[in-house]
Amino acid sequence: MDERNKFPSQFHTTQFVKYLDAGEIEATVETLAHSLSEKYKGQELVLIGVLKGSMTFMADLVRRMKGVKVYIDFVKISALGRHQESQGTMTMSKDITTNLLDKNVLIVEEIVDTGRALSFLIQRLHLSSPRSISVVTLFDKPYQRLINVKPEFIGKKIEDQFVVGYGLDLEDFGRNFEDLYFLKYPN
């Protein structure tokens, strides 16, 4: 069955073209998990997922990490005034509940594009005095970067396309796709 048929009828499924298949995504997650396991071997690590998009990636990533004591928490960040030319205001509707004092922290993002939300979150987490803060992202779109932030762990640099699947959505649809699709038009 074509996953694009999961979209409601108001979406034109022919607008979506497969960009990455599930096997390629799985291999990328495995590589990232191995790198993180090596870096944090024998240590404690607090993973902070940025809702909602990171949930699929974070679940797969944490299951593949070995030799690391992992704690999990989530945040939810929204931008008011989402125009690229505007700095907008970032709001946090769900904050962390884990004590980060002197802990290694890993922010888990499914995609980094403008960098605004990530920069906001890093600044917020520094207030909790962690030992370290690193960022892992499955997908990186540096072409969209408005704020100079660079994840330490990048799964795959992708083209400047609107993508849906593997946690990424279009109006809350498509997060459950195993593959990643890009919107053919009006991009």
Buried (B, 14 or more C-beta within 10 A) or exposed (E): EEBBEEBEEEBEBEBBEBBBEBEEBBEBBBBBBEBBBEBBEEBEBBBBBBBBBBBBBBBBBBEBBEEBEBBBBBBEBEBEEEEEEEEBEBEBEEEBEBEBEEBBBBBBBBBBBBBBBBBBBBEBBEEBEBEEBBBBBBBBBBEBBBEEBEBBBBBBEBEEBBBBBBBBBBEEBBBEBEBBBBBEEEE
